[in-house]
Amino acid sequence: MMLLPKLREEVCALHAELPKNNLVAWTSGNLSARDPETNRVVIKPSGIKFADLTPENMVVVDIDGKLIEGDYKPSSDTASHCVIYRARPDVNGVVHTHSRYATAFAVLGREIPCVTTAMGDEFGGPIPCGGFALIGGEEIGQLVVDTLKDSHSPSCLLQNHGVFAVGKDAEGAIKAAIMTEDNAAIVWLALQIGAPLTISDEDVAKLHHRYTHVYGQ
């Protein structure tokens, strides 16, 4: 019997949200989830097309990225996902995308300014942009940890690379990635017309508090 069958099913199903929401192209991008009880991580296999993903071909690694179960190599971003999990015990889901509008800000090394109430709600301020690191090691994960350290945002940009989003679970991380791209597109469009109007820090704080403490059921 394969390990973590329910989490494998969840991670597989949520991967479908990435192409569905135009966050990825071909095989780029990935999603992982940590099981809080065992500290094991389920992650996408490297280079497999999204339509071909199944619960069975998901890969299970330990918190240090060592393969535990799977017939395929884990995502090339596995080490970075695991760095984030080790540094952030509150995080149980990590998503990485190269979504177009958000990555356009990333290649300029620019944060996405908080100029919509939706951003105030979800991110509590701008979506920050960290520096540059090459793929394959732990450097990207450490950049994500450092970039999010002093931010309310559940996502950040990395220079010349793309988006990393985190959540208390995998669905929360997916939501943050989707909202990042949606707001990046709004801000980009507004910049074509003129200078977006700002929202005061005080009002952003009120928006974020209401959203995180009052909004919803």
C-alpha positions as CSV (number, residue, x, y, z in Angstrom):
1,M,0.0,0.0,0.0
2,M,1.4,3.4,-1.0
3,L,2.2,6.0,1.6
4,L,-0.1,9.0,2.3
5,P,-2.8,8.0,-0.2
6,K,-5.2,10.9,0.7
7,L,-2.5,13.5,0.5
8,R,-1.3,12.1,-2.9
9,E,-4.9,12.4,-4.2
10,E,-5.2,16.0,-2.9
11,V,-1.8,17.1,-4.4
12,C,-2.6,15.4,-7.7
13,A,-6.1,17.0,-7.9
14,L,-4.8,20.5,-7.0
15,H,-2.1,20.3,-9.7
16,A,-5.0,20.6,-12.2
17,E,-5.7,24.1,-10.9
18,L,-2.4,25.3,-12.2
19,P,-3.0,24.9,-16.0
20,K,-6.7,25.6,-15.4
21,N,-5.9,29.1,-14.0
22,N,-3.2,29.7,-16.6
23,L,-0.4,29.7,-14.1
24,V,1.9,27.3,-15.9
25,A,3.1,26.2,-19.4
26,W,3.9,22.7,-20.4
27,T,5.6,20.9,-17.4
28,S,6.7,24.1,-15.5
29,G,5.6,24.7,-12.0
30,N,4.9,22.4,-9.1
31,L,2.9,21.9,-5.9
32,S,3.8,20.1,-2.7
33,A,2.1,19.3,0.6
34,R,3.5,18.3,4.0
35,D,1.8,15.8,6.2
36,P,2.0,17.4,9.7
37,E,1.9,14.0,11.5
38,T,4.8,12.3,9.7
39,N,6.6,15.4,8.3
40,R,6.7,13.8,5.0
41,V,6.2,15.7,1.8
42,V,4.2,14.8,-1.4
43,I,5.4,16.5,-4.5
44,K,5.1,16.4,-8.3
45,P,7.5,14.2,-10.3
46,S,9.9,16.1,-12.4
47,G,9.1,16.8,-16.1
48,I,5.7,14.9,-16.1
49,K,2.9,16.7,-18.0
50,F,0.0,17.8,-15.9
51,A,-2.5,15.7,-17.8
52,D,-0.4,12.6,-16.9
53,L,-0.3,13.1,-13.2
54,T,-1.9,10.5,-11.0
55,P,-1.9,9.9,-7.2
56,E,0.3,6.9,-7.9
57,N,3.1,8.8,-9.7
58,M,3.3,11.5,-7.0
59,V,6.6,11.3,-5.1
60,V,7.1,11.1,-1.3
61,V,10.2,12.6,0.3
62,D,11.3,13.3,3.9
63,I,11.6,16.8,5.2
64,D,15.2,17.0,4.0
65,G,14.2,16.0,0.4
66,K,15.3,12.4,0.6
67,L,13.3,10.0,-1.6
68,I,11.0,7.7,0.5
69,E,8.6,6.4,-2.1
70,G,8.1,6.9,-5.9
71,D,9.0,5.6,-9.3
72,Y,10.1,9.0,-10.6
73,K,12.5,11.7,-9.6
74,P,10.9,14.4,-7.5
75,S,10.5,18.0,-8.8
76,S,13.8,19.9,-9.3
77,D,12.5,22.4,-6.7
78,T,12.1,19.7,-4.0
79,A,15.1,20.9,-2.0
80,S,13.7,24.5,-1.9
81,H,10.2,23.3,-0.9
82,C,11.8,21.4,2.0
83,V,13.8,24.4,3.1
84,I,10.6,26.4,3.4
85,Y,8.9,23.6,5.4
86,R,11.8,23.3,7.8
87,A,11.8,27.1,8.4
88,R,8.1,27.6,8.5
89,P,6.2,25.0,10.7
90,D,3.0,26.9,10.0
91,V,3.3,26.1,6.3
92,N,2.0,22.8,4.9
93,G,1.6,23.7,1.2
94,V,4.0,25.3,-1.3
95,V,3.3,26.2,-4.9
96,H,5.8,27.4,-7.6
97,T,4.7,29.0,-10.9
98,H,6.0,31.1,-13.7
99,S,2.7,32.8,-14.2
100,R,2.9,35.6,-16.9
101,Y,1.9,38.8,-15.2
102,A,3.6,38.1,-11.9
103,T,6.8,36.9,-13.6
104,A,6.8,40.1,-15.6
105,F,7.3,42.0,-12.3
106,A,9.9,39.4,-11.3
107,V,12.1,40.0,-14.3
108,L,12.1,43.7,-13.4
109,G,13.0,42.8,-9.8
110,R,9.9,44.8,-8.7
111,E,7.4,44.0,-6.0
112,I,3.7,44.1,-6.9
113,P,2.3,47.2,-5.1
114,C,-0.8,46.9,-2.9
115,V,-3.2,49.0,-4.9
116,T,-6.4,46.9,-4.7
117,T,-8.6,46.1,-1.8
118,A,-8.3,42.4,-2.8
119,M,-4.5,42.6,-2.3
120,G,-5.1,44.3,1.0
121,D,-7.3,41.4,2.0
122,E,-5.2,38.6,0.9
123,F,-1.6,39.9,1.1
124,G,-1.8,42.7,3.7
125,G,0.6,44.8,1.7
126,P,2.7,44.5,-1.4
127,I,3.8,41.1,-2.8
128,P,7.6,41.3,-2.2
129,C,10.3,40.4,-4.7
130,G,13.5,38.6,-3.6
131,G,16.8,38.2,-5.3
132,F,18.1,35.7,-7.9
133,A,19.2,32.1,-7.3
134,L,19.8,29.1,-9.6
135,I,17.4,26.1,-9.6
136,G,18.3,22.8,-8.1
137,G,19.6,23.5,-4.6
138,E,18.3,25.0,-1.4
139,E,19.2,28.6,-2.3
140,I,15.7,29.4,-3.8
141,G,13.9,28.1,-0.7
142,Q,16.1,30.2,1.6
143,L,15.4,33.3,-0.6
144,V,11.7,32.6,-0.2
145,V,12.0,32.3,3.6
146,D,14.0,35.5,3.8
147,T,11.7,37.5,1.4
148,L,8.5,36.5,3.3
149,K,10.1,37.0,6.8
150,D,8.8,40.5,7.3
151,S,5.7,40.3,5.2
152,H,2.1,39.4,5.7
153,S,2.1,38.1,2.1
154,P,1.6,34.3,1.5
155,S,3.5,34.7,-1.7
156,C,6.6,36.4,-3.2
157,L,8.4,36.9,-6.5
158,L,12.0,35.8,-7.1
159,Q,14.0,37.9,-9.6
160,N,14.1,36.5,-13.1
161,H,12.2,33.4,-12.0
162,G,8.6,33.5,-10.9
163,V,6.3,33.0,-7.9
164,F,6.5,31.0,-4.7
165,A,3.3,30.8,-2.6
166,V,2.7,29.1,0.7
167,G,-0.3,28.2,2.8
168,K,-1.5,26.3,5.9
169,D,-2.3,23.6,3.4
170,A,-1.9,22.9,-0.3
171,E,-5.2,24.5,-1.2
172,G,-4.3,27.7,0.6
173,A,-1.0,27.8,-1.3
174,I,-2.9,27.3,-4.6
175,K,-5.3,30.1,-3.7
176,A,-2.4,32.5,-2.9
177,A,-0.7,31.7,-6.3
178,I,-4.0,32.3,-8.2
179,M,-4.6,35.6,-6.3
180,T,-1.0,36.6,-7.0
181,E,-1.4,36.3,-10.7
182,D,-4.9,37.9,-10.8
183,N,-3.7,41.0,-8.9
184,A,-0.5,41.2,-10.9
185,A,-2.6,41.3,-14.1
186,I,-4.8,44.1,-12.6
187,V,-1.8,46.1,-11.6
188,W,0.0,45.6,-14.9
189,L,-3.1,46.8,-16.8
190,A,-3.5,49.8,-14.5
191,L,0.1,50.8,-15.2
192,Q,-0.6,50.9,-18.9
193,I,-3.2,53.6,-18.2
194,G,-1.4,55.7,-15.6
195,A,-0.2,55.7,-12.0
196,P,-2.4,53.5,-9.8
197,L,-3.9,55.3,-6.8
198,T,-2.4,54.1,-3.4
199,I,-4.2,52.7,-0.4
200,S,-2.9,53.9,3.0
201,D,-1.1,51.5,5.2
202,E,-3.7,52.0,7.9
203,D,-6.5,51.0,5.5
204,V,-4.5,48.0,4.2
205,A,-4.1,46.8,7.8
206,K,-7.8,47.2,8.4
207,L,-8.7,45.3,5.2
208,H,-6.3,42.4,6.1
209,H,-7.6,42.2,9.6
210,R,-11.2,42.0,8.5
211,Y,-10.4,39.4,5.9
212,T,-8.4,37.2,8.2
213,H,-10.6,37.5,11.3
214,V,-14.1,38.4,10.2
215,Y,-14.7,37.4,6.5
216,G,-16.2,34.0,5.6
217,Q,-17.9,31.3,7.6
